[in-house]
Amino acid sequence: MSTQTKEMPFYTQSGQMCDLGNLKEDNIRITDISGALAKLCRYNGQTSGFYSVAEHSVLLCRYAQENGMRIELQRALLLHDASEAYVGDVVYHLKGELPYFKEVEEKILNVIFKKFHINYEHNMKEVSTLDRAICIDEMYQLMPYVDPALFAFGYQPLHVDVMCWAPERAQLEFMNEYNRLFGGKSV
């Protein structure tokens, strides 16, 4: 990561003023995360229906629960895209061409995971695998094609059903999962 970070002020819906280059745990609110992710559409909106990052995260989290995966992984799956509440999203293939963006996004995600007591290093390999696999389900259901690179890398669909929740429902479902996993603590 870069040793020098620019000051990047950003304001959240709860009124938090954050420096995206130096985000602090005290600036993070789960309601800011859930609200923003519920309004942010996956695939840059190039889907047949509105499909939020919040719904994507909930589906992954519930998949892990239904398949008996450990609680910490479920927590990591719920929050794996939480940095997008602060920096937005960049389409997958372009993100790899933007090293500074990836650096800032990863730094923010590390702060979020630290705040919610999730071990970043211990979970991200499994998170990444499940995150790529669900793309097959999402693309089958929401797009005219599935990126062949997913199959080339050996990913298989998770067989989850995309519901295309409205933002209010997506935020509610996200918060329900958060409360289940964190006992309702708004850390």
C-alpha positions as CSV (number, residue, x, y, z in Angstrom):
1,M,0.0,0.0,0.0
2,S,1.0,3.6,-0.6
3,T,2.8,5.3,2.3
4,Q,1.2,8.6,1.6
5,T,-2.6,9.0,1.5
6,K,-4.5,12.1,0.3
7,E,-7.1,13.7,2.5
8,M,-10.5,12.7,1.0
9,P,-13.5,14.1,3.0
10,F,-16.7,12.2,2.7
11,Y,-20.1,12.7,4.5
12,T,-22.4,9.9,5.3
13,Q,-26.2,9.8,5.7
14,S,-25.9,9.8,9.5
15,G,-23.8,13.0,9.4
16,Q,-20.4,11.4,9.8
17,M,-17.5,13.3,8.2
18,C,-15.0,10.8,7.2
19,D,-11.6,11.0,5.6
20,L,-11.6,8.2,3.1
21,G,-7.8,8.1,3.1
22,N,-7.7,7.7,6.8
23,L,-11.1,6.2,7.9
24,K,-11.5,5.7,11.6
25,E,-13.5,3.0,13.4
26,D,-15.4,5.8,15.2
27,N,-16.8,7.1,11.8
28,I,-18.3,3.7,10.9
29,R,-22.1,3.2,11.4
30,I,-23.8,0.0,10.4
31,T,-26.9,2.1,9.3
32,D,-24.7,4.1,6.9
33,I,-23.4,0.8,5.5
34,S,-26.7,-0.9,5.2
35,G,-28.5,2.2,3.8
36,A,-25.8,2.9,1.1
37,L,-25.5,-0.8,0.1
38,A,-29.2,-1.1,-0.2
39,K,-29.2,1.7,-2.8
40,L,-26.2,0.6,-4.7
41,C,-26.9,-1.6,-7.7
42,R,-24.6,-4.5,-8.6
43,Y,-23.0,-4.7,-12.1
44,N,-23.2,-0.9,-12.5
45,G,-26.9,-1.2,-13.0
46,Q,-26.6,-3.4,-16.1
47,T,-29.1,-5.9,-14.8
48,S,-32.7,-6.8,-15.8
49,G,-33.9,-5.6,-12.4
50,F,-32.6,-3.5,-9.5
51,Y,-30.2,-5.8,-7.5
52,S,-28.5,-4.2,-4.6
53,V,-25.1,-4.9,-3.1
54,A,-27.0,-5.3,0.2
55,E,-29.1,-8.2,-1.2
56,H,-26.0,-9.8,-2.7
57,S,-24.3,-9.7,0.7
58,V,-27.4,-11.1,2.5
59,L,-27.7,-13.9,0.0
60,L,-24.1,-14.9,0.5
61,C,-24.4,-14.7,4.3
62,R,-27.6,-16.8,4.3
63,Y,-25.9,-19.3,1.9
64,A,-23.1,-19.7,4.4
65,Q,-25.6,-20.1,7.3
66,E,-27.6,-22.7,5.4
67,N,-24.5,-24.7,4.6
68,G,-23.2,-24.7,8.2
69,M,-20.3,-22.4,7.7
70,R,-18.8,-20.7,10.7
71,I,-20.3,-17.5,12.1
72,E,-17.1,-15.4,11.5
73,L,-17.3,-16.3,7.8
74,Q,-21.0,-15.3,7.7
75,R,-20.1,-12.0,9.3
76,A,-17.3,-11.5,6.7
77,L,-19.7,-12.3,3.9
78,L,-22.3,-9.8,5.1
79,L,-19.7,-7.0,5.3
80,H,-17.3,-8.0,2.5
81,D,-18.5,-5.2,0.3
82,A,-19.1,-2.7,3.1
83,S,-16.3,-0.5,1.8
84,E,-18.5,0.3,-1.2
85,A,-20.8,2.2,1.2
86,Y,-17.9,4.8,1.3
87,V,-16.2,4.5,-2.2
88,G,-18.9,3.1,-4.4
89,D,-18.2,0.2,-6.8
90,V,-16.2,-0.2,-9.9
91,V,-16.9,-3.0,-12.3
92,Y,-14.8,-6.1,-11.6
93,H,-12.5,-6.1,-14.7
94,L,-11.8,-2.3,-14.5
95,K,-11.1,-2.4,-10.7
96,G,-7.9,-4.4,-11.4
97,E,-6.6,-1.5,-13.5
98,L,-7.1,1.0,-10.7
99,P,-4.4,0.2,-8.1
100,Y,-5.0,3.3,-6.0
101,F,-8.7,2.7,-5.8
102,K,-8.1,-0.9,-4.8
103,E,-5.6,0.3,-2.2
104,V,-8.1,2.7,-0.6
105,E,-11.0,0.3,-0.8
106,E,-8.9,-2.5,0.9
107,K,-7.7,-0.1,3.6
108,I,-11.3,0.9,4.3
109,L,-12.5,-2.7,4.4
110,N,-9.7,-3.6,6.9
111,V,-10.9,-0.8,9.2
112,I,-14.5,-2.0,8.9
113,F,-13.5,-5.6,9.7
114,K,-11.5,-4.4,12.6
115,K,-14.4,-2.4,14.0
116,F,-16.7,-5.5,13.7
117,H,-14.0,-7.9,15.1
118,I,-13.6,-9.9,11.9
119,N,-10.2,-11.3,10.9
120,Y,-9.6,-10.0,7.4
121,E,-6.8,-12.4,6.5
122,H,-8.5,-15.5,7.9
123,N,-11.7,-15.0,5.9
124,M,-11.0,-13.3,2.6
125,K,-9.9,-16.3,0.5
126,E,-13.3,-18.1,1.3
127,V,-15.1,-14.8,0.8
128,S,-13.5,-14.2,-2.6
129,T,-14.4,-17.8,-3.7
130,L,-18.0,-17.5,-2.7
131,D,-18.3,-13.9,-4.0
132,R,-17.1,-15.1,-7.5
133,A,-19.4,-18.2,-7.5
134,I,-22.5,-16.2,-6.7
135,C,-21.8,-14.1,-9.8
136,I,-22.8,-17.1,-11.9
137,D,-26.2,-17.3,-10.2
138,E,-26.6,-13.5,-10.5
139,M,-25.7,-13.4,-14.2
140,Y,-27.9,-16.3,-15.1
141,Q,-30.8,-14.6,-13.5
142,L,-30.2,-10.9,-14.3
143,M,-28.1,-10.7,-17.4
144,P,-28.1,-12.2,-20.9
145,Y,-24.8,-14.0,-20.4
146,V,-22.4,-15.3,-17.8
147,D,-18.8,-14.2,-17.8
148,P,-16.9,-17.2,-19.2
149,A,-13.9,-16.3,-17.0
150,L,-15.9,-17.5,-14.0
151,F,-16.1,-21.0,-15.4
152,A,-12.5,-20.9,-16.7
153,F,-11.4,-20.3,-13.1
154,G,-13.5,-23.3,-12.0
155,Y,-16.3,-21.5,-10.1
156,Q,-19.6,-23.2,-9.8
157,P,-23.0,-21.6,-9.1
158,L,-24.3,-21.6,-5.5
159,H,-27.9,-22.0,-6.6
160,V,-29.3,-19.0,-4.8
161,D,-32.4,-17.1,-6.0
162,V,-32.0,-13.4,-6.6
163,M,-35.2,-11.6,-5.5
164,C,-34.4,-8.0,-6.6
165,W,-35.6,-6.4,-3.4
166,A,-36.4,-2.7,-3.3
167,P,-33.8,-0.7,-1.3
168,E,-36.0,-0.5,1.8
169,R,-36.4,-4.3,1.9
170,A,-32.7,-4.8,1.2
171,Q,-31.7,-2.6,4.1
172,L,-34.2,-4.3,6.4
173,E,-32.9,-7.8,5.4
174,F,-29.3,-6.6,5.8
175,M,-30.0,-5.3,9.3
176,N,-31.9,-8.5,10.2
177,E,-28.7,-10.5,9.3
178,Y,-26.6,-8.0,11.1
179,N,-28.7,-8.4,14.3
180,R,-28.6,-12.2,14.0
181,L,-24.9,-12.3,13.7
182,F,-23.9,-9.5,16.0
183,G,-26.7,-9.8,18.6
184,G,-28.1,-6.4,17.7
185,K,-25.0,-4.5,18.9
186,S,-24.5,-1.4,16.9
187,V,-20.7,-1.4,17.4
